[in-house]
Amino acid sequence: MELLLRVNPSIDPASVTLESDIQADLGLQSFEMVLLMMDIEDTFHVTIGEDAAFTKVADVCDFLRNHGVPD
């Protein structure tokens, strides 16, 4: 959540669910998606491949969990 707010501070935290669409529901544009992915890599010390596709908040959570980041 903190990373989403860092990239787009206008997001209402109460509106974010695991099923929220990152672009359609939360309003992140392409550049903000790149910033989010860079923040994820820096914060959690993971590498996001070019084939990674984060559509929903759950996709980000699943990626992190699959790369050993605890909930």
mmCIF file of the N, C-alpha and C atoms, coordinates in Angstrom:
data_MODEL
# 
_entry.id   MODEL 
# 
loop_
_atom_site.group_PDB 
_atom_site.id 
_atom_site.type_symbol 
_atom_site.label_atom_id 
_atom_site.label_alt_id 
_atom_site.label_comp_id 
_atom_site.label_asym_id 
_atom_site.label_entity_id 
_atom_site.label_seq_id 
_atom_site.pdbx_PDB_ins_code 
_atom_site.Cartn_x 
_atom_site.Cartn_y 
_atom_site.Cartn_z 
_atom_site.occupancy 
_atom_site.B_iso_or_equiv 
_atom_site.pdbx_formal_charge 
_atom_site.auth_seq_id 
_atom_site.auth_comp_id 
_atom_site.auth_asym_id 
_atom_site.auth_atom_id 
_atom_site.pdbx_PDB_model_num 
ATOM 1   N N  . MET A 1 1  ? 0.822   -1.183  0.000   1.00 0.00 ? 1  MET A N  1 
ATOM 2   C CA . MET A 1 1  ? 0.000   0.000   0.000   1.00 0.00 ? 1  MET A CA 1 
ATOM 3   C C  . MET A 1 1  ? 0.870   1.251   0.000   1.00 0.00 ? 1  MET A C  1 
ATOM 4   N N  . GLU A 1 2  ? 1.888   1.235   0.844   1.00 0.00 ? 2  GLU A N  1 
ATOM 5   C CA . GLU A 1 2  ? 2.763   2.399   0.953   1.00 0.00 ? 2  GLU A CA 1 
ATOM 6   C C  . GLU A 1 2  ? 3.402   2.732   -0.390  1.00 0.00 ? 2  GLU A C  1 
ATOM 7   N N  . LEU A 1 3  ? 3.793   1.700   -1.137  1.00 0.00 ? 3  LEU A N  1 
ATOM 8   C CA . LEU A 1 3  ? 4.421   1.932   -2.434  1.00 0.00 ? 3  LEU A CA 1 
ATOM 9   C C  . LEU A 1 3  ? 3.437   2.542   -3.417  1.00 0.00 ? 3  LEU A C  1 
ATOM 10  N N  . LEU A 1 4  ? 2.196   2.089   -3.388  1.00 0.00 ? 4  LEU A N  1 
ATOM 11  C CA . LEU A 1 4  ? 1.177   2.666   -4.263  1.00 0.00 ? 4  LEU A CA 1 
ATOM 12  C C  . LEU A 1 4  ? 0.975   4.146   -3.961  1.00 0.00 ? 4  LEU A C  1 
ATOM 13  N N  . LEU A 1 5  ? 0.930   4.465   -2.682  1.00 0.00 ? 5  LEU A N  1 
ATOM 14  C CA . LEU A 1 5  ? 0.719   5.859   -2.281  1.00 0.00 ? 5  LEU A CA 1 
ATOM 15  C C  . LEU A 1 5  ? 1.935   6.721   -2.600  1.00 0.00 ? 5  LEU A C  1 
ATOM 16  N N  . ARG A 1 6  ? 3.105   6.129   -2.553  1.00 0.00 ? 6  ARG A N  1 
ATOM 17  C CA . ARG A 1 6  ? 4.311   6.876   -2.895  1.00 0.00 ? 6  ARG A CA 1 
ATOM 18  C C  . ARG A 1 6  ? 4.299   7.253   -4.381  1.00 0.00 ? 6  ARG A C  1 
ATOM 19  N N  . VAL A 1 7  ? 3.804   6.338   -5.209  1.00 0.00 ? 7  VAL A N  1 
ATOM 20  C CA . VAL A 1 7  ? 3.762   6.563   -6.651  1.00 0.00 ? 7  VAL A CA 1 
ATOM 21  C C  . VAL A 1 7  ? 2.595   7.471   -7.033  1.00 0.00 ? 7  VAL A C  1 
ATOM 22  N N  . ASN A 1 8  ? 1.462   7.302   -6.360  1.00 0.00 ? 8  ASN A N  1 
ATOM 23  C CA . ASN A 1 8  ? 0.280   8.113   -6.652  1.00 0.00 ? 8  ASN A CA 1 
ATOM 24  C C  . ASN A 1 8  ? -0.411  8.477   -5.342  1.00 0.00 ? 8  ASN A C  1 
ATOM 25  N N  . PRO A 1 9  ? -0.034  9.604   -4.747  1.00 0.00 ? 9  PRO A N  1 
ATOM 26  C CA . PRO A 1 9  ? -0.577  9.989   -3.441  1.00 0.00 ? 9  PRO A CA 1 
ATOM 27  C C  . PRO A 1 9  ? -2.081  10.270  -3.426  1.00 0.00 ? 9  PRO A C  1 
ATOM 28  N N  . SER A 1 10 ? -2.688  10.393  -4.592  1.00 0.00 ? 10 SER A N  1 
ATOM 29  C CA . SER A 1 10 ? -4.119  10.685  -4.623  1.00 0.00 ? 10 SER A CA 1 
ATOM 30  C C  . SER A 1 10 ? -4.990  9.441   -4.447  1.00 0.00 ? 10 SER A C  1 
ATOM 31  N N  . ILE A 1 11 ? -4.377  8.268   -4.358  1.00 0.00 ? 11 ILE A N  1 
ATOM 32  C CA . ILE A 1 11 ? -5.139  7.031   -4.155  1.00 0.00 ? 11 ILE A CA 1 
ATOM 33  C C  . ILE A 1 11 ? -5.755  7.044   -2.764  1.00 0.00 ? 11 ILE A C  1 
ATOM 34  N N  . ASP A 1 12 ? -7.033  6.708   -2.696  1.00 0.00 ? 12 ASP A N  1 
ATOM 35  C CA . ASP A 1 12 ? -7.724  6.590   -1.414  1.00 0.00 ? 12 ASP A CA 1 
ATOM 36  C C  . ASP A 1 12 ? -7.441  5.194   -0.860  1.00 0.00 ? 12 ASP A C  1 
ATOM 37  N N  . PRO A 1 13 ? -6.674  5.092   0.227   1.00 0.00 ? 13 PRO A N  1 
ATOM 38  C CA . PRO A 1 13 ? -6.328  3.773   0.770   1.00 0.00 ? 13 PRO A CA 1 
ATOM 39  C C  . PRO A 1 13 ? -7.548  2.900   1.070   1.00 0.00 ? 13 PRO A C  1 
ATOM 40  N N  . ALA A 1 14 ? -8.653  3.504   1.425   1.00 0.00 ? 14 ALA A N  1 
ATOM 41  C CA . ALA A 1 14 ? -9.860  2.738   1.749   1.00 0.00 ? 14 ALA A CA 1 
ATOM 42  C C  . ALA A 1 14 ? -10.443 2.055   0.510   1.00 0.00 ? 14 ALA A C  1 
ATOM 43  N N  . SER A 1 15 ? -10.076 2.528   -0.668  1.00 0.00 ? 15 SER A N  1 
ATOM 44  C CA . SER A 1 15 ? -10.639 1.958   -1.890  1.00 0.00 ? 15 SER A CA 1 
ATOM 45  C C  . SER A 1 15 ? -9.797  0.819   -2.454  1.00 0.00 ? 15 SER A C  1 
ATOM 46  N N  . VAL A 1 16 ? -8.642  0.565   -1.872  1.00 0.00 ? 16 VAL A N  1 
ATOM 47  C CA . VAL A 1 16 ? -7.734  -0.452  -2.409  1.00 0.00 ? 16 VAL A CA 1 
ATOM 48  C C  . VAL A 1 16 ? -8.073  -1.823  -1.837  1.00 0.00 ? 16 VAL A C  1 
ATOM 49  N N  . THR A 1 17 ? -8.297  -2.772  -2.739  1.00 0.00 ? 17 THR A N  1 
ATOM 50  C CA . THR A 1 17 ? -8.511  -4.171  -2.359  1.00 0.00 ? 17 THR A CA 1 
ATOM 51  C C  . THR A 1 17 ? -7.562  -5.022  -3.192  1.00 0.00 ? 17 THR A C  1 
ATOM 52  N N  . LEU A 1 18 ? -7.465  -6.289  -2.868  1.00 0.00 ? 18 LEU A N  1 
ATOM 53  C CA . LEU A 1 18 ? -6.630  -7.181  -3.664  1.00 0.00 ? 18 LEU A CA 1 
ATOM 54  C C  . LEU A 1 18 ? -7.113  -7.260  -5.108  1.00 0.00 ? 18 LEU A C  1 
ATOM 55  N N  . GLU A 1 19 ? -8.392  -7.054  -5.317  1.00 0.00 ? 19 GLU A N  1 
ATOM 56  C CA . GLU A 1 19 ? -8.960  -7.141  -6.665  1.00 0.00 ? 19 GLU A CA 1 
ATOM 57  C C  . GLU A 1 19 ? -8.940  -5.810  -7.411  1.00 0.00 ? 19 GLU A C  1 
ATOM 58  N N  . SER A 1 20 ? -8.409  -4.752  -6.794  1.00 0.00 ? 20 SER A N  1 
ATOM 59  C CA . SER A 1 20 ? -8.336  -3.457  -7.472  1.00 0.00 ? 20 SER A CA 1 
ATOM 60  C C  . SER A 1 20 ? -7.422  -3.559  -8.680  1.00 0.00 ? 20 SER A C  1 
ATOM 61  N N  . ASP A 1 21 ? -7.910  -3.042  -9.808  1.00 0.00 ? 21 ASP A N  1 
ATOM 62  C CA . ASP A 1 21 ? -7.100  -2.957  -11.013 1.00 0.00 ? 21 ASP A CA 1 
ATOM 63  C C  . ASP A 1 21 ? -6.173  -1.753  -10.853 1.00 0.00 ? 21 ASP A C  1 
ATOM 64  N N  . ILE A 1 22 ? -4.891  -1.979  -10.976 1.00 0.00 ? 22 ILE A N  1 
ATOM 65  C CA . ILE A 1 22 ? -3.908  -0.937  -10.675 1.00 0.00 ? 22 ILE A CA 1 
ATOM 66  C C  . ILE A 1 22 ? -4.079  0.279   -11.579 1.00 0.00 ? 22 ILE A C  1 
ATOM 67  N N  . GLN A 1 23 ? -4.380  0.061   -12.849 1.00 0.00 ? 23 GLN A N  1 
ATOM 68  C CA . GLN A 1 23 ? -4.535  1.196   -13.747 1.00 0.00 ? 23 GLN A CA 1 
ATOM 69  C C  . GLN A 1 23 ? -5.972  1.708   -13.770 1.00 0.00 ? 23 GLN A C  1 
ATOM 70  N N  . ALA A 1 24 ? -6.942  0.835   -13.980 1.00 0.00 ? 24 ALA A N  1 
ATOM 71  C CA . ALA A 1 24 ? -8.331  1.272   -14.126 1.00 0.00 ? 24 ALA A CA 1 
ATOM 72  C C  . ALA A 1 24 ? -8.925  1.798   -12.821 1.00 0.00 ? 24 ALA A C  1 
ATOM 73  N N  . ASP A 1 25 ? -8.709  1.072   -11.714 1.00 0.00 ? 25 ASP A N  1 
ATOM 74  C CA . ASP A 1 25 ? -9.324  1.459   -10.444 1.00 0.00 ? 25 ASP A CA 1 
ATOM 75  C C  . ASP A 1 25 ? -8.498  2.473   -9.661  1.00 0.00 ? 25 ASP A C  1 
ATOM 76  N N  . LEU A 1 26 ? -7.167  2.343   -9.731  1.00 0.00 ? 26 LEU A N  1 
ATOM 77  C CA . LEU A 1 26 ? -6.304  3.189   -8.909  1.00 0.00 ? 26 LEU A CA 1 
ATOM 78  C C  . LEU A 1 26 ? -5.680  4.340   -9.695  1.00 0.00 ? 26 LEU A C  1 
ATOM 79  N N  . GLY A 1 27 ? -5.849  4.320   -11.002 1.00 0.00 ? 27 GLY A N  1 
ATOM 80  C CA . GLY A 1 27 ? -5.442  5.449   -11.829 1.00 0.00 ? 27 GLY A CA 1 
ATOM 81  C C  . GLY A 1 27 ? -3.959  5.567   -12.138 1.00 0.00 ? 27 GLY A C  1 
ATOM 82  N N  . LEU A 1 28 ? -3.187  4.495   -11.951 1.00 0.00 ? 28 LEU A N  1 
ATOM 83  C CA . LEU A 1 28 ? -1.773  4.585   -12.296 1.00 0.00 ? 28 LEU A CA 1 
ATOM 84  C C  . LEU A 1 28 ? -1.603  4.563   -13.808 1.00 0.00 ? 28 LEU A C  1 
ATOM 85  N N  . GLN A 1 29 ? -0.801  5.474   -14.305 1.00 0.00 ? 29 GLN A N  1 
ATOM 86  C CA . GLN A 1 29 ? -0.476  5.540   -15.723 1.00 0.00 ? 29 GLN A CA 1 
ATOM 87  C C  . GLN A 1 29 ? 0.794   4.725   -15.978 1.00 0.00 ? 29 GLN A C  1 
ATOM 88  N N  . SER A 1 30 ? 1.183   4.609   -17.223 1.00 0.00 ? 30 SER A N  1 
ATOM 89  C CA . SER A 1 30 ? 2.340   3.785   -17.593 1.00 0.00 ? 30 SER A CA 1 
ATOM 90  C C  . SER A 1 30 ? 3.603   4.183   -16.836 1.00 0.00 ? 30 SER A C  1 
ATOM 91  N N  . PHE A 1 31 ? 3.888   5.479   -16.785 1.00 0.00 ? 31 PHE A N  1 
ATOM 92  C CA . PHE A 1 31 ? 5.094   5.932   -16.089 1.00 0.00 ? 31 PHE A CA 1 
ATOM 93  C C  . PHE A 1 31 ? 5.028   5.590   -14.602 1.00 0.00 ? 31 PHE A C  1 
ATOM 94  N N  . GLU A 1 32 ? 3.857   5.736   -14.001 1.00 0.00 ? 32 GLU A N  1 
ATOM 95  C CA . GLU A 1 32 ? 3.698   5.401   -12.580 1.00 0.00 ? 32 GLU A CA 1 
ATOM 96  C C  . GLU A 1 32 ? 3.857   3.901   -12.353 1.00 0.00 ? 32 GLU A C  1 
ATOM 97  N N  . MET A 1 33 ? 3.451   3.100   -13.329 1.00 0.00 ? 33 MET A N  1 
ATOM 98  C CA . MET A 1 33 ? 3.650   1.651   -13.218 1.00 0.00 ? 33 MET A CA 1 
ATOM 99  C C  . MET A 1 33 ? 5.141   1.329   -13.202 1.00 0.00 ? 33 MET A C  1 
ATOM 100 N N  . VAL A 1 34 ? 5.906   2.027   -14.043 1.00 0.00 ? 34 VAL A N  1 
ATOM 101 C CA . VAL A 1 34 ? 7.359   1.818   -14.063 1.00 0.00 ? 34 VAL A CA 1 
ATOM 102 C C  . VAL A 1 34 ? 7.956   2.213   -12.712 1.00 0.00 ? 34 VAL A C  1 
ATOM 103 N N  . LEU A 1 35 ? 7.521   3.340   -12.177 1.00 0.00 ? 35 LEU A N  1 
ATOM 104 C CA . LEU A 1 35 ? 7.998   3.777   -10.862 1.00 0.00 ? 35 LEU A CA 1 
ATOM 105 C C  . LEU A 1 35 ? 7.641   2.759   -9.783  1.00 0.00 ? 35 LEU A C  1 
ATOM 106 N N  . LEU A 1 36 ? 6.436   2.232   -9.839  1.00 0.00 ? 36 LEU A N  1 
ATOM 107 C CA . LEU A 1 36 ? 6.006   1.225   -8.863  1.00 0.00 ? 36 LEU A CA 1 
ATOM 108 C C  . LEU A 1 36 ? 6.904   -0.008  -8.942  1.00 0.00 ? 36 LEU A C  1 
ATOM 109 N N  . MET A 1 37 ? 7.177   -0.459  -10.145 1.00 0.00 ? 37 MET A N  1 
ATOM 110 C CA . MET A 1 37 ? 8.012   -1.649  -10.305 1.00 0.00 ? 37 MET A CA 1 
ATOM 111 C C  . MET A 1 37 ? 9.436   -1.384  -9.804  1.00 0.00 ? 37 MET A C  1 
ATOM 112 N N  . MET A 1 38 ? 9.953   -0.202  -10.068 1.00 0.00 ? 38 MET A N  1 
ATOM 113 C CA . MET A 1 38 ? 11.289  0.150   -9.572  1.00 0.00 ? 38 MET A CA 1 
ATOM 114 C C  . MET A 1 38 ? 11.297  0.209   -8.042  1.00 0.00 ? 38 MET A C  1 
ATOM 115 N N  . ASP A 1 39 ? 10.241  0.773   -7.465  1.00 0.00 ? 39 ASP A N  1 
ATOM 116 C CA . ASP A 1 39 ? 10.129  0.825   -6.001  1.00 0.00 ? 39 ASP A CA 1 
ATOM 117 C C  . ASP A 1 39 ? 10.069  -0.574  -5.399  1.00 0.00 ? 39 ASP A C  1 
ATOM 118 N N  . ILE A 1 40 ? 9.312   -1.452  -6.039  1.00 0.00 ? 40 ILE A N  1 
ATOM 119 C CA . ILE A 1 40 ? 9.205   -2.833  -5.559  1.00 0.00 ? 40 ILE A CA 1 
ATOM 120 C C  . ILE A 1 40 ? 10.572  -3.493  -5.579  1.00 0.00 ? 40 ILE A C  1 
ATOM 121 N N  . GLU A 1 41 ? 11.302  -3.320  -6.685  1.00 0.00 ? 41 GLU A N  1 
ATOM 122 C CA . GLU A 1 41 ? 12.635  -3.918  -6.788  1.00 0.00 ? 41 GLU A CA 1 
ATOM 123 C C  . GLU A 1 41 ? 13.575  -3.382  -5.719  1.00 0.00 ? 41 GLU A C  1 
ATOM 124 N N  . ASP A 1 42 ? 13.570  -2.069  -5.531  1.00 0.00 ? 42 ASP A N  1 
ATOM 125 C CA . ASP A 1 42 ? 14.474  -1.450  -4.554  1.00 0.00 ? 42 ASP A CA 1 
ATOM 126 C C  . ASP A 1 42 ? 14.104  -1.800  -3.114  1.00 0.00 ? 42 ASP A C  1 
ATOM 127 N N  . THR A 1 43 ? 12.827  -1.783  -2.814  1.00 0.00 ? 43 THR A N  1 
ATOM 128 C CA . THR A 1 43 ? 12.365  -2.010  -1.452  1.00 0.00 ? 43 THR A CA 1 
ATOM 129 C C  . THR A 1 43 ? 12.537  -3.455  -1.015  1.00 0.00 ? 43 THR A C  1 
ATOM 130 N N  . PHE A 1 44 ? 12.224  -4.387  -1.913  1.00 0.00 ? 44 PHE A N  1 
ATOM 131 C CA . PHE A 1 44 ? 12.215  -5.802  -1.543  1.00 0.00 ? 44 PHE A CA 1 
ATOM 132 C C  . PHE A 1 44 ? 13.401  -6.588  -2.103  1.00 0.00 ? 44 PHE A C  1 
ATOM 133 N N  . HIS A 1 45 ? 14.305  -5.905  -2.782  1.00 0.00 ? 45 HIS A N  1 
ATOM 134 C CA . HIS A 1 45 ? 15.520  -6.529  -3.322  1.00 0.00 ? 45 HIS A CA 1 
ATOM 135 C C  . HIS A 1 45 ? 15.183  -7.726  -4.202  1.00 0.00 ? 45 HIS A C  1 
ATOM 136 N N  . VAL A 1 46 ? 14.265  -7.504  -5.134  1.00 0.00 ? 46 VAL A N  1 
ATOM 137 C CA . VAL A 1 46 ? 13.871  -8.521  -6.105  1.00 0.00 ? 46 VAL A CA 1 
ATOM 138 C C  . VAL A 1 46 ? 14.079  -7.930  -7.499  1.00 0.00 ? 46 VAL A C  1 
ATOM 139 N N  . THR A 1 47 ? 14.091  -8.796  -8.490  1.00 0.00 ? 47 THR A N  1 
ATOM 140 C CA . THR A 1 47 ? 14.173  -8.359  -9.870  1.00 0.00 ? 47 THR A CA 1 
ATOM 141 C C  . THR A 1 47 ? 12.878  -8.731  -10.559 1.00 0.00 ? 47 THR A C  1 
ATOM 142 N N  . ILE A 1 48 ? 12.271  -7.746  -11.195 1.00 0.00 ? 48 ILE A N  1 
ATOM 143 C CA . ILE A 1 48 ? 11.025  -7.974  -11.922 1.00 0.00 ? 48 ILE A CA 1 
ATOM 144 C C  . ILE A 1 48 ? 11.386  -8.112  -13.397 1.00 0.00 ? 48 ILE A C  1 
ATOM 145 N N  . GLY A 1 49 ? 11.098  -9.274  -13.961 1.00 0.00 ? 49 GLY A N  1 
ATOM 146 C CA . GLY A 1 49 ? 11.403  -9.521  -15.366 1.00 0.00 ? 49 GLY A CA 1 
ATOM 147 C C  . GLY A 1 49 ? 10.505  -8.729  -16.295 1.00 0.00 ? 49 GLY A C  1 
ATOM 148 N N  . GLU A 1 50 ? 10.950  -8.605  -17.529 1.00 0.00 ? 50 GLU A N  1 
ATOM 149 C CA . GLU A 1 50 ? 10.186  -7.856  -18.523 1.00 0.00 ? 50 GLU A CA 1 
ATOM 150 C C  . GLU A 1 50 ? 8.833   -8.488  -18.811 1.00 0.00 ? 50 GLU A C  1 
ATOM 151 N N  . ASP A 1 51 ? 8.703   -9.775  -18.519 1.00 0.00 ? 51 ASP A N  1 
ATOM 152 C CA . ASP A 1 51 ? 7.455   -10.475 -18.793 1.00 0.00 ? 51 ASP A CA 1 
ATOM 153 C C  . ASP A 1 51 ? 6.449   -10.372 -17.642 1.00 0.00 ? 51 ASP A C  1 
ATOM 154 N N  . ALA A 1 52 ? 6.842   -9.736  -16.556 1.00 0.00 ? 52 ALA A N  1 
ATOM 155 C CA . ALA A 1 52 ? 5.936   -9.595  -15.410 1.00 0.00 ? 52 ALA A CA 1 
ATOM 156 C C  . ALA A 1 52 ? 4.785   -8.659  -15.776 1.00 0.00 ? 52 ALA A C  1 
ATOM 157 N N  . ALA A 1 53 ? 3.598   -9.055  -15.383 1.00 0.00 ? 53 ALA A N  1 
ATOM 158 C CA . ALA A 1 53 ? 2.414   -8.244  -15.659 1.00 0.00 ? 53 ALA A CA 1 
ATOM 159 C C  . ALA A 1 53 ? 1.617   -8.081  -14.372 1.00 0.00 ? 53 ALA A C  1 
ATOM 160 N N  . PHE A 1 54 ? 1.575   -6.865  -13.887 1.00 0.00 ? 54 PHE A N  1 
ATOM 161 C CA . PHE A 1 54 ? 0.790   -6.573  -12.696 1.00 0.00 ? 54 PHE A CA 1 
ATOM 162 C C  . PHE A 1 54 ? -0.464  -5.832  -13.138 1.00 0.00 ? 54 PHE A C  1 
ATOM 163 N N  . THR A 1 55 ? -1.583  -6.533  -13.065 1.00 0.00 ? 55 THR A N  1 
ATOM 164 C CA . THR A 1 55 ? -2.858  -5.911  -13.421 1.00 0.00 ? 55 THR A CA 1 
ATOM 165 C C  . THR A 1 55 ? -3.604  -5.520  -12.153 1.00 0.00 ? 55 THR A C  1 
ATOM 166 N N  . LYS A 1 56 ? -3.664  -6.440  -11.219 1.00 0.00 ? 56 LYS A N  1 
ATOM 167 C CA . LYS A 1 56 ? -4.384  -6.210  -9.965  1.00 0.00 ? 56 LYS A CA 1 
ATOM 168 C C  . LYS A 1 56 ? -3.399  -6.129  -8.806  1.00 0.00 ? 56 LYS A C  1 
ATOM 169 N N  . VAL A 1 57 ? -3.837  -5.564  -7.712  1.00 0.00 ? 57 VAL A N  1 
ATOM 170 C CA . VAL A 1 57 ? -3.018  -5.496  -6.507  1.00 0.00 ? 57 VAL A CA 1 
ATOM 171 C C  . VAL A 1 57 ? -2.607  -6.902  -6.091  1.00 0.00 ? 57 VAL A C  1 
ATOM 172 N N  . ALA A 1 58 ? -3.492  -7.860  -6.257  1.00 0.00 ? 58 ALA A N  1 
ATOM 173 C CA . ALA A 1 58 ? -3.199  -9.257  -5.908  1.00 0.00 ? 58 ALA A CA 1 
ATOM 174 C C  . ALA A 1 58 ? -2.007  -9.786  -6.702  1.00 0.00 ? 58 ALA A C  1 
ATOM 175 N N  . ASP A 1 59 ? -1.824  -9.333  -7.941  1.00 0.00 ? 59 ASP A N  1 
ATOM 176 C CA . ASP A 1 59 ? -0.687  -9.775  -8.750  1.00 0.00 ? 59 ASP A CA 1 
ATOM 177 C C  . ASP A 1 59 ? 0.631   -9.359  -8.106  1.00 0.00 ? 59 ASP A C  1 
ATOM 178 N N  . VAL A 1 60 ? 0.669   -8.152  -7.566  1.00 0.00 ? 60 VAL A N  1 
ATOM 179 C CA . VAL A 1 60 ? 1.872   -7.664  -6.888  1.00 0.00 ? 60 VAL A CA 1 
ATOM 180 C C  . VAL A 1 60 ? 2.126   -8.497  -5.635  1.00 0.00 ? 60 VAL A C  1 
ATOM 181 N N  . CYS A 1 61 ? 1.073   -8.734  -4.860  1.00 0.00 ? 61 CYS A N  1 
ATOM 182 C CA . CYS A 1 61 ? 1.203   -9.527  -3.629  1.00 0.00 ? 61 CYS A CA 1 
ATOM 183 C C  . CYS A 1 61 ? 1.674   -10.942 -3.940  1.00 0.00 ? 61 CYS A C  1 
ATOM 184 N N  . ASP A 1 62 ? 1.106   -11.551 -4.981  1.00 0.00 ? 62 ASP A N  1 
ATOM 185 C CA . ASP A 1 62 ? 1.505   -12.909 -5.372  1.00 0.00 ? 62 ASP A CA 1 
ATOM 186 C C  . ASP A 1 62 ? 2.965   -12.943 -5.815  1.00 0.00 ? 62 ASP A C  1 
ATOM 187 N N  . PHE A 1 63 ? 3.383   -11.947 -6.592  1.00 0.00 ? 63 PHE A N  1 
ATOM 188 C CA . PHE A 1 63 ? 4.772   -11.880 -7.040  1.00 0.00 ? 63 PHE A CA 1 
ATOM 189 C C  . PHE A 1 63 ? 5.713   -11.819 -5.845  1.00 0.00 ? 63 PHE A C  1 
ATOM 190 N N  . LEU A 1 64 ? 5.406   -10.937 -4.910  1.00 0.00 ? 64 LEU A N  1 
ATOM 191 C CA . LEU A 1 64 ? 6.267   -10.790 -3.740  1.00 0.00 ? 64 LEU A CA 1 
ATOM 192 C C  . LEU A 1 64 ? 6.304   -12.063 -2.897  1.00 0.00 ? 64 LEU A C  1 
ATOM 193 N N  . ARG A 1 65 ? 5.154   -12.668 -2.697  1.00 0.00 ? 65 ARG A N  1 
ATOM 194 C CA . ARG A 1 65 ? 5.083   -13.905 -1.923  1.00 0.00 ? 65 ARG A CA 1 
ATOM 195 C C  . ARG A 1 65 ? 5.887   -15.011 -2.617  1.00 0.00 ? 65 ARG A C  1 
ATOM 196 N N  . ASN A 1 66 ? 5.794   -15.084 -3.939  1.00 0.00 ? 66 ASN A N  1 
ATOM 197 C CA . ASN A 1 66 ? 6.525   -16.104 -4.706  1.00 0.00 ? 66 ASN A CA 1 
ATOM 198 C C  . ASN A 1 66 ? 8.027   -15.860 -4.713  1.00 0.00 ? 66 ASN A C  1 
ATOM 199 N N  . HIS A 1 67 ? 8.434   -14.663 -4.326  1.00 0.00 ? 67 HIS A N  1 
ATOM 200 C CA . HIS A 1 67 ? 9.861   -14.333 -4.274  1.00 0.00 ? 67 HIS A CA 1 
ATOM 201 C C  . HIS A 1 67 ? 10.366  -14.203 -2.827  1.00 0.00 ? 67 HIS A C  1 
ATOM 202 N N  . GLY A 1 68 ? 9.629   -14.840 -1.922  1.00 0.00 ? 68 GLY A N  1 
ATOM 203 C CA . GLY A 1 68 ? 10.093  -14.962 -0.554  1.00 0.00 ? 68 GLY A CA 1 
ATOM 204 C C  . GLY A 1 68 ? 9.884   -13.767 0.344   1.00 0.00 ? 68 GLY A C  1 
ATOM 205 N N  . VAL A 1 69 ? 9.068   -12.811 -0.096  1.00 0.00 ? 69 VAL A N  1 
ATOM 206 C CA . VAL A 1 69 ? 8.787   -11.647 0.743   1.00 0.00 ? 69 VAL A CA 1 
ATOM 207 C C  . VAL A 1 69 ? 7.585   -11.990 1.622   1.00 0.00 ? 69 VAL A C  1 
ATOM 208 N N  . PRO A 1 70 ? 7.756   -11.926 2.949   1.00 0.00 ? 70 PRO A N  1 
ATOM 209 C CA . PRO A 1 70 ? 6.641   -12.276 3.846   1.00 0.00 ? 70 PRO A CA 1 
ATOM 210 C C  . PRO A 1 70 ? 5.519   -11.232 3.767   1.00 0.00 ? 70 PRO A C  1 
ATOM 211 N N  . ASP A 1 71 ? 4.321   -11.683 4.099   1.00 0.00 ? 71 ASP A N  1 
ATOM 212 C CA . ASP A 1 71 ? 3.139   -10.786 4.082   1.00 0.00 ? 71 ASP A CA 1 
ATOM 213 C C  . ASP A 1 71 ? 3.299   -9.632  5.025   1.00 0.00 ? 71 ASP A C  1 
# 
